[in-house]
């Protein structure tokens, strides 16, 4: 059996920007002294006159992005999720979302898979923060193909978009000719009648593997990839909940305010259903190898499988 191809979605982000740069002369990329880590360095090399290094001043970078957007440019402000959503929250809120400016935020190194950088850099709260902002679109792609499609969709969307990318290489799962990315539309990756697993980002491939383990026990799990957390595909989730009667959400994010909360909000209003939320349980992360942390916090296939079986 051939080895599964793995690519970090932050790599996809940089490559997508280069491709789009050739099509859109008004695309500008901003970075906060992290071009090597966010992978926007490839855009800087291709289009040096359209890349601005703002230094270690993320809040200022968001203000610059807002100013560029006001002149008709389409800026992608790039930095770690902890700094984009956390440090610069007030500027994102007041300078970008309040005037509804056409700024895209490329937030890399999200979640505990940042690894050895530890709790201060492992942002498990960014989805919660960004989905509270009026008009903000929140996207968390599952693999390389989806990440590239998400960047293009963000470019074509008019208004603020928050794009969440990871540091760790993840399996490519959307390499099929029928794949289509659309903001606000989830993707059914596996059919099942006993429960529905709703996952996002890194956890999508792990949820598919967990579904295979459940199948060996005679449990058929429907798996839905929710790449857009806001706007949420409520129709798909409600239909799946009514079909299977049980829902599990899986995310590399706090169980408070993220995908799980968004799904619970929708189901509470439209189809009350038992929901098990799998994610980071109201704790900070810690320093360690990314795969070891994902295992420790129960976000790998084995952990997801065990939590579902024990629920």
C-alpha positions as CSV (number, residue, x, y, z in Angstrom):
1,X,0.0,0.0,0.0
2,X,1.4,3.4,-1.0
3,X,2.2,5.9,1.7
4,X,-0.4,8.7,2.2
5,X,0.8,12.1,1.0
6,X,1.1,14.6,3.8
7,X,1.4,18.4,3.5
8,X,1.0,21.1,6.2
9,X,-1.8,23.5,5.3
10,X,0.5,26.5,6.1
11,X,2.5,25.3,3.0
12,X,-0.7,25.2,1.0
13,X,-1.3,28.8,2.1
14,X,2.0,30.1,0.7
15,X,1.6,28.2,-2.5
16,X,-1.9,29.3,-3.1
17,X,-0.9,33.0,-2.6
18,X,1.7,32.6,-5.3
19,X,-0.8,31.2,-7.7
20,X,-3.3,33.9,-7.0
21,X,-0.7,36.6,-7.2
22,X,-0.4,35.9,-10.9
23,X,-4.1,36.4,-11.4
24,X,-4.8,39.3,-9.1
25,X,-2.4,42.2,-9.3
26,X,-4.2,43.9,-6.4
27,X,-3.4,41.0,-4.0
28,X,-0.9,42.1,-1.3
29,X,0.6,39.9,1.4
30,X,1.5,41.3,4.9
31,X,3.6,39.4,7.5
32,X,4.8,40.1,11.0
33,X,8.4,38.9,10.8
34,X,7.3,35.3,10.3
35,X,7.4,34.8,6.5
36,X,9.5,31.7,6.8
37,X,7.1,30.1,9.3
38,X,3.8,31.2,7.7
39,X,5.3,30.2,4.3
40,X,4.5,33.6,2.7
41,X,8.2,33.8,1.9
42,X,7.4,32.1,-1.4
43,X,5.1,35.0,-2.3
44,X,7.8,37.5,-1.2
45,X,10.2,35.8,-3.6
46,X,7.8,35.9,-6.5
47,X,6.3,39.3,-5.9
48,X,8.7,41.3,-3.7
49,X,6.9,44.6,-4.4
50,X,3.6,43.2,-3.1
51,X,4.9,41.8,0.2
52,X,5.1,44.0,3.3
53,X,7.0,42.8,6.4
54,X,5.4,44.7,9.3
55,X,7.8,43.5,11.9
56,X,6.7,42.0,15.2
57,X,3.7,44.3,15.4
58,X,0.7,42.3,14.6
59,X,-1.9,44.9,15.7
60,X,-0.3,47.5,13.5
61,X,-0.3,45.0,10.6
62,X,-4.1,44.6,10.9
63,X,-4.4,48.4,10.7
64,X,-2.1,48.5,7.6
65,X,-4.2,45.7,6.1
66,X,-7.4,47.8,6.7
67,X,-5.9,50.8,5.1
68,X,-4.8,48.8,2.0
69,X,-8.3,47.4,1.7
70,X,-9.8,50.8,1.9
71,X,-7.8,51.7,-1.2
72,X,-9.0,48.7,-3.2
73,X,-6.2,46.3,-2.5
74,X,-6.9,42.8,-1.2
75,X,-4.5,42.2,1.7
76,X,-3.7,38.8,3.3
77,X,-2.4,39.6,6.8
78,X,-0.4,36.6,7.9
79,X,0.9,35.5,11.3
80,X,0.4,32.8,14.0
81,X,-3.2,32.2,15.1
82,X,-2.3,33.3,18.6
83,X,-1.2,36.7,17.4
84,X,-3.8,37.2,14.7
85,X,-6.8,36.3,16.8
86,X,-5.5,37.0,20.2
87,X,-3.0,39.8,20.2
88,X,-4.7,41.8,17.4
89,X,-8.3,41.0,18.3
90,X,-9.3,44.6,18.9
91,X,-7.8,45.8,15.6
92,X,-9.5,43.0,13.8
93,X,-12.8,43.9,15.4
94,X,-12.7,47.7,15.1
95,X,-10.5,48.3,12.1
96,X,-11.6,45.4,9.8
97,X,-14.9,43.9,10.8
98,X,-16.7,47.0,12.0
99,X,-16.2,48.8,8.6
100,X,-16.5,45.5,6.8
101,X,-13.3,45.8,5.0
102,X,-12.0,43.2,2.5
103,X,-9.2,41.9,4.6
104,X,-8.1,38.2,4.7
105,X,-6.3,36.9,7.8
106,X,-4.0,33.9,7.2
107,X,-3.6,32.4,10.7
108,X,-1.0,29.6,10.8
109,X,0.3,27.4,13.7
110,X,-3.2,27.0,15.2
111,X,-4.0,24.4,17.9
112,X,-1.9,22.2,20.0
113,X,-0.1,20.7,17.0
114,X,2.2,23.8,17.1
115,X,4.1,21.3,19.4
116,X,7.3,22.3,21.2
117,X,6.5,26.1,21.1
118,X,4.1,25.3,24.0
119,X,1.0,26.8,25.6
120,X,1.7,30.4,24.8
121,X,1.7,29.7,21.1
122,X,-0.9,27.0,20.9
123,X,-4.1,28.9,20.2
124,X,-7.1,26.8,21.0
125,X,-9.4,29.8,21.3
126,X,-9.2,31.5,17.9
127,X,-12.3,30.0,16.3
128,X,-14.3,31.1,19.3
129,X,-13.0,34.6,19.1
130,X,-13.4,35.0,15.4
131,X,-16.9,33.6,15.1
132,X,-18.2,36.2,17.5
133,X,-17.3,39.0,15.1
134,X,-20.2,40.2,12.9
135,X,-19.5,39.5,9.2
136,X,-16.4,37.4,9.7
137,X,-16.1,34.2,7.7
138,X,-14.2,31.5,9.6
139,X,-12.6,28.6,7.6
140,X,-10.5,25.7,8.9
141,X,-9.4,23.5,6.0
142,X,-8.6,19.8,6.4
143,X,-5.8,19.2,3.9
144,X,-3.6,20.7,1.1
145,X,-6.3,20.6,-1.6
146,X,-8.9,22.2,0.6
147,X,-6.6,24.8,2.0
148,X,-5.7,26.0,-1.5
149,X,-9.3,26.1,-2.5
150,X,-10.1,28.0,0.7
151,X,-7.6,30.7,-0.1
152,X,-9.0,31.2,-3.5
153,X,-12.6,31.3,-2.1
154,X,-11.4,33.9,0.4
155,X,-9.9,35.9,-2.3
156,X,-13.1,35.9,-4.3
157,X,-15.3,36.6,-1.3
158,X,-16.0,40.3,-0.5
159,X,-15.5,40.9,3.2
160,X,-13.3,39.7,6.1
161,X,-12.2,36.1,6.2
162,X,-10.3,34.2,8.9
163,X,-8.3,31.3,7.5
164,X,-6.9,28.7,10.0
165,X,-3.9,26.7,9.1
166,X,-1.7,24.2,10.8
167,X,2.0,23.6,11.3
168,X,1.9,19.8,11.2
169,X,1.8,17.9,7.9
170,X,-1.6,16.2,7.5
171,X,-2.9,13.6,5.0
172,X,-4.3,14.6,1.7
173,X,-7.9,13.3,1.7
174,X,-9.7,15.4,-0.9
175,X,-7.7,14.3,-4.0
176,X,-10.7,13.3,-6.0
177,X,-12.1,14.8,-9.2
178,X,-15.5,15.5,-7.6
179,X,-14.2,17.6,-4.8
180,X,-15.7,21.1,-4.7
181,X,-15.1,23.8,-2.1
182,X,-17.9,26.3,-1.3
183,X,-17.9,28.7,1.6
184,X,-20.6,27.6,4.1
185,X,-21.1,24.1,2.6
186,X,-20.0,21.0,4.5
187,X,-18.8,17.8,2.8
188,X,-20.0,14.3,3.6
189,X,-17.0,12.1,3.4
190,X,-18.6,8.8,4.7
191,X,-22.1,7.6,5.0
192,X,-23.4,6.0,8.2
193,X,-26.6,5.4,10.1
194,X,-25.6,5.0,13.8
195,X,-24.0,8.4,14.5
196,X,-22.6,11.5,12.8
197,X,-19.1,12.7,13.3
198,X,-18.7,16.4,12.5
199,X,-15.0,17.4,12.2
200,X,-12.8,20.3,11.1
201,X,-9.2,20.9,10.2
202,X,-6.6,18.3,11.2
203,X,-9.2,16.2,13.0
204,X,-11.1,15.3,9.7
205,X,-8.6,12.7,8.6
206,X,-8.4,11.3,12.2
207,X,-12.2,11.1,12.3
208,X,-12.3,9.1,9.1
209,X,-9.8,6.7,10.6
210,X,-11.8,6.5,13.8
211,X,-14.9,5.7,11.7
212,X,-13.1,2.8,10.2
213,X,-12.3,1.5,13.7
214,X,-15.9,1.9,14.7
215,X,-17.0,0.0,11.6
216,X,-15.0,-2.9,12.8
217,X,-17.2,-2.9,15.9
218,X,-20.3,-2.8,13.7
219,X,-21.0,0.9,14.2
220,X,-21.5,2.9,11.1
221,X,-20.5,6.5,11.5
222,X,-21.4,9.3,9.0
223,X,-18.4,11.7,8.7
224,X,-18.9,15.3,7.7
225,X,-16.1,17.7,7.0
226,X,-17.1,21.2,8.2
227,X,-14.4,23.4,6.7
228,X,-16.5,26.6,7.2
229,X,-17.4,27.1,10.8
230,X,-19.0,30.4,10.0
231,X,-21.3,30.5,8.2
232,X,-22.2,27.0,9.3
233,X,-23.9,24.5,7.1
234,X,-26.8,24.1,9.4
235,X,-29.1,22.3,6.9
236,X,-26.5,19.5,6.4
237,X,-25.9,19.1,10.2
238,X,-29.6,19.1,11.1
239,X,-30.4,16.6,8.4
240,X,-27.6,14.3,9.6
241,X,-28.7,14.6,13.2
242,X,-32.2,13.7,12.3
243,X,-30.9,10.7,10.3
244,X,-28.6,9.2,12.9
245,X,-29.9,10.6,16.2
246,X,-26.4,11.2,17.7
247,X,-23.7,13.8,16.9
248,X,-20.0,13.9,17.8
249,X,-17.9,17.1,17.1
250,X,-14.2,16.9,16.8
251,X,-11.8,19.8,16.6
252,X,-8.2,20.8,17.5
253,X,-9.6,23.7,19.5
254,X,-11.3,24.3,22.9
255,X,-14.6,22.6,23.3
256,X,-15.9,26.0,24.4
257,X,-16.9,28.4,21.6
258,X,-15.6,26.5,18.6
259,X,-17.1,24.0,16.1
260,X,-18.8,22.0,18.9
261,X,-20.5,25.1,20.2
262,X,-21.6,26.2,16.7
263,X,-23.1,22.8,16.1
264,X,-24.9,22.7,19.5
265,X,-26.3,26.2,18.8
266,X,-27.8,25.0,15.5
267,X,-29.2,21.7,16.9
268,X,-30.7,23.3,20.0
269,X,-32.7,25.6,17.8
270,X,-33.7,23.3,15.0
271,X,-33.3,19.6,16.0
272,X,-32.4,18.9,19.7
273,X,-29.9,16.0,19.6
274,X,-27.4,14.5,22.0
275,X,-23.9,15.9,21.2
276,X,-20.5,14.7,22.4
277,X,-17.9,17.4,22.0
278,X,-14.3,16.2,21.5
279,X,-11.6,18.8,21.6
280,X,-9.3,20.6,24.2
281,X,-11.2,20.5,27.5
282,X,-10.8,23.9,29.0
283,X,-7.0,23.6,29.6
284,X,-3.9,25.2,28.1
285,X,-1.7,23.1,25.9
286,X,1.9,22.2,26.7
287,X,5.3,21.7,25.1
288,X,5.9,18.4,23.3
289,X,6.1,16.7,19.9
290,X,2.9,17.5,17.9
291,X,1.8,13.9,17.3
292,X,2.4,13.1,21.0
293,X,0.2,16.0,22.0
294,X,-2.5,15.1,19.6
295,X,-2.5,11.6,21.1
296,X,-2.4,12.8,24.7
297,X,-5.3,15.1,24.2
298,X,-7.3,12.4,22.5
299,X,-7.5,14.0,19.1
300,X,-6.0,11.2,17.1
301,X,-8.1,8.3,15.6
302,X,-7.5,6.1,18.7
303,X,-8.6,8.9,21.1
304,X,-11.7,9.8,19.0
305,X,-12.7,6.1,18.8
306,X,-12.3,5.5,22.5
307,X,-14.3,8.6,23.5
308,X,-17.1,7.6,21.2
309,X,-17.1,4.0,22.5
310,X,-17.1,5.1,26.1
311,X,-19.8,7.7,25.7
